Amino acid sequence: MTPDFPEIRDAVRRVCAQFPGAYWQKLEDAAAYPTKFVEAMTEAGFLASLIPESFGGAGLPLRAAAVILEEIHASGCNAAACHAQMYIMGSLLRHGSAAQKQKYLPEIAAGRLRLQAFGVTEPTSGSDTTSLATRAVREGDHYVVTGQKVWTSRAFQSDLMLLLARTTPVPDVKKKSEGLSLFLVDMKTPGITVKPLKAMINHNTTEVFLDQARVPAENLIGQEGKGFSYVLDSMNAERLLIAAECLGDGRWFTEKAVAYTKDRKVFGRPIGQNQGVQFPIARAYAELQAAELMVREGCALFDAGQPCGPQANMGKMLASEASWHAGEACLQSHGGFGFAREYDVERKWRETRLYQVAPISTNLILSYVAEHVLGLPRSY
Ligand SMILES: Cc1cc2nc3c(=O)[nH]c(=O)nc-3n(C[C@H](O)[C@H](O)[C@H](O)COP(=O)(O)OP(=O)(O)OC[C@H]3O[C@@H](n4cnc5c(N)ncnc54)[C@H](O)[C@@H]3O)c2cc1C
């Protein structure tokens, strides 16, 4: 497939070349955040690609943002440290007040304000988002928020968190998806405690505890009670961007696997000459190409303002599975060296596994397709 946005791809690769595998390995050792990498991405303007020019961003289409993330991952880097900024601000852009946009978007575009944390998932509700228990109660010109979030990535590296909390109890709403509200929360608000959550990958993820945290009412995004629909609005963009990261991972795995299996000689010939070694790489390549078509179609629909839920969901599922298969083929074809940290294969293999679980798991995507595309009865 002809690569689109070739200038953007070249520019991203030039920045990423400054951050080789050794950089990411050292960060893992220290469970540290890739500050220098994020600064370089910010300086190059990549993180502000979706912010309109009138607010200091580049005003690019979603497809261009997807290309940026794909190239980051195809270069062996990982965009998880900063990708959320690209899609989280979508809720602010679409549903925030003029005053909120004017106050925050130029600061985010300039990299002076970090909106990296997205507080949705909770320990007891999981994928059943509308059952979340965090409560925000209006008291005068503030909301008092109490509850707990889990897997809130980058909370330590964010000035602001986009928080989903219940403002109207379930018995008082017609549907569970009503009565949830979205807030921009200053992470320095008294009553907020953040604890690191050690994970299989260096994802800077945390638990966030809110104990009577007072959030100014002016930080409510859009209308009270409509937060879930606002979050849903952002999800198609998020899924397409994550799918693009998977495609980048898949390209990295494929290139590594091809190079290594051509070079490595066992039994007097390159291991890549064996069909048992070639076929998993070739199959994963074919899956990646097919997933890319779906992702490109999803981006094209999104950028044209058309509904793209099926393409965004299926694109994310297909791309995450294709990258995993490419990762498996790459790891397996490296034999023991696949486990050597200096090759980066095992790191990328762990990293790409995440995308079958987060931001939405494969089963939940299949349920979406069954119900909303095929018209089967809702299963949960
Ligand atoms: C590294 C990492 C970073 C993350 N970052 C963030 C973040 O920044 N912000 C945030 O809000 N969240 C974040 N998440 C959370 C992530 O979105 C959730 O883990 C994911 O949505 C799955 O939810 P869960 O873990 O509660 O799994 P559960 O909902 O408990 O599901 C567990 C398993 O059961 C399956 N399952 C559940 N219900 C059904 C059903 N009805 N039918 C079939 N199968 C079902 C699921 O598919 C899944 O495989 C992160 C997670 C990880 C691991």
The ligand as an SDF file (V2000), in Angstrom:
LIG
                    3D

 53 58  0  0  0  0  0  0  0  0999 V2000
   -1.7080   -0.6710   30.7950 C   0  0  0  0  0  0  0  0  0  0  0  0
   -3.1290   -0.2140   30.8520 C   0  0  0  0  0  0  0  0  0  0  0  0
   -3.4000    1.1480   30.6830 C   0  0  0  0  0  0  0  0  0  0  0  0
   -4.7140    1.6120   30.7970 C   0  0  0  0  0  0  0  0  0  0  0  0
   -4.9690    2.9680   30.7400 N   0  0  0  0  0  0  0  0  0  0  0  0
   -6.2180    3.4390   31.0260 C   0  0  0  0  0  0  0  0  0  0  0  0
   -6.4710    4.8410   31.1590 C   0  0  0  0  0  0  0  0  0  0  0  0
   -5.5800    5.6760   30.9740 O   0  0  0  0  0  0  0  0  0  0  0  0
   -7.7140    5.2460   31.5210 N   0  0  0  0  0  0  0  0  0  0  0  0
   -8.7400    4.3700   31.7490 C   0  0  0  0  0  0  0  0  0  0  0  0
   -9.8340    4.7930   32.0690 O   0  0  0  0  0  0  0  0  0  0  0  0
   -8.5300    3.0070   31.6250 N   0  0  0  0  0  0  0  0  0  0  0  0
   -7.3000    2.5440   31.2760 C   0  0  0  0  0  0  0  0  0  0  0  0
   -7.0730    1.1760   31.1710 N   0  0  0  0  0  0  0  0  0  0  0  0
   -8.1710    0.2610   31.4720 C   0  0  0  0  0  0  0  0  0  0  0  0
   -8.6660   -0.4980   30.2480 C   0  0  0  0  0  0  0  0  0  0  0  0
   -9.4300    0.3480   29.4360 O   0  0  0  0  0  0  0  0  0  0  0  0
   -9.4590   -1.7000   30.7870 C   0  0  0  0  0  0  0  0  0  0  0  0
   -8.5150   -2.5760   31.3890 O   0  0  0  0  0  0  0  0  0  0  0  0
  -10.2390   -2.4160   29.6980 C   0  0  0  0  0  0  0  0  0  0  0  0
  -11.2700   -1.5880   29.2110 O   0  0  0  0  0  0  0  0  0  0  0  0
  -10.8610   -3.7120   30.2210 C   0  0  0  0  0  0  0  0  0  0  0  0
  -11.5300   -3.4730   31.4110 O   0  0  0  0  0  0  0  0  0  0  0  0
  -11.2190   -4.3620   32.7180 P   0  0  0  0  0  0  0  0  0  0  0  0
   -9.7390   -4.4140   32.8920 O   0  0  0  0  0  0  0  0  0  0  0  0
  -11.9960   -3.8350   33.8540 O   0  0  0  0  0  0  0  0  0  0  0  0
  -11.6980   -5.7990   32.3240 O   0  0  0  0  0  0  0  0  0  0  0  0
  -13.1240   -6.4600   32.6130 P   0  0  0  0  0  0  0  0  0  0  0  0
  -14.2130   -5.5420   32.1800 O   0  0  0  0  0  0  0  0  0  0  0  0
  -13.1470   -6.9480   34.0070 O   0  0  0  0  0  0  0  0  0  0  0  0
  -13.0840   -7.6780   31.6140 O   0  0  0  0  0  0  0  0  0  0  0  0
  -12.2180   -8.7960   31.8230 C   0  0  0  0  0  0  0  0  0  0  0  0
  -12.3580   -9.7620   30.6570 C   0  0  0  0  0  0  0  0  0  0  0  0
  -13.7120  -10.2040   30.5780 O   0  0  0  0  0  0  0  0  0  0  0  0
  -14.2310   -9.9510   29.2860 C   0  0  0  0  0  0  0  0  0  0  0  0
  -15.6530   -9.5460   29.4130 N   0  0  0  0  0  0  0  0  0  0  0  0
  -16.2040   -8.6800   30.2980 C   0  0  0  0  0  0  0  0  0  0  0  0
  -17.5300   -8.5810   30.0820 N   0  0  0  0  0  0  0  0  0  0  0  0
  -17.8200   -9.3800   29.0240 C   0  0  0  0  0  0  0  0  0  0  0  0
  -19.0180   -9.6850   28.3100 C   0  0  0  0  0  0  0  0  0  0  0  0
  -20.1900   -9.1350   28.6350 N   0  0  0  0  0  0  0  0  0  0  0  0
  -18.9300  -10.5490   27.2750 N   0  0  0  0  0  0  0  0  0  0  0  0
  -17.7510  -11.1150   26.9310 C   0  0  0  0  0  0  0  0  0  0  0  0
  -16.5910  -10.8630   27.5700 N   0  0  0  0  0  0  0  0  0  0  0  0
  -16.6170  -10.0000   28.6050 C   0  0  0  0  0  0  0  0  0  0  0  0
  -13.4110   -8.8250   28.7020 C   0  0  0  0  0  0  0  0  0  0  0  0
  -13.3950   -8.8770   27.3000 O   0  0  0  0  0  0  0  0  0  0  0  0
  -12.0490   -9.0820   29.3110 C   0  0  0  0  0  0  0  0  0  0  0  0
  -11.3030   -9.9470   28.4780 O   0  0  0  0  0  0  0  0  0  0  0  0
   -5.7600    0.6960   31.0210 C   0  0  0  0  0  0  0  0  0  0  0  0
   -5.4860   -0.6770   31.1370 C   0  0  0  0  0  0  0  0  0  0  0  0
   -4.1870   -1.1290   31.0660 C   0  0  0  0  0  0  0  0  0  0  0  0
   -3.9240   -2.5930   31.2590 C   0  0  0  0  0  0  0  0  0  0  0  0
  1  2  1  0
  2  3  1  0
  2 52  2  0
  3  4  2  0
  4  5  1  0
  4 50  1  0
  5  6  2  0
  6  7  1  0
  6 13  1  0
  7  8  2  0
  7  9  1  0
  9 10  1  0
 10 11  2  0
 10 12  1  0
 12 13  2  0
 13 14  1  0
 14 15  1  0
 14 50  1  0
 15 16  1  0
 16 17  1  0
 16 18  1  0
 18 19  1  0
 18 20  1  0
 20 21  1  0
 20 22  1  0
 22 23  1  0
 23 24  1  0
 24 25  2  0
 24 26  1  0
 24 27  1  0
 27 28  1  0
 28 29  2  0
 28 30  1  0
 28 31  1  0
 31 32  1  0
 32 33  1  0
 33 34  1  0
 33 48  1  0
 34 35  1  0
 35 36  1  0
 35 46  1  0
 36 37  1  0
 36 45  1  0
 37 38  2  0
 38 39  1  0
 39 40  1  0
 39 45  2  0
 40 41  1  0
 40 42  2  0
 42 43  1  0
 43 44  2  0
 44 45  1  0
 46 47  1  0
 46 48  1  0
 48 49  1  0
 50 51  2  0
 51 52  1  0
 52 53  1  0
M  END
$$$$
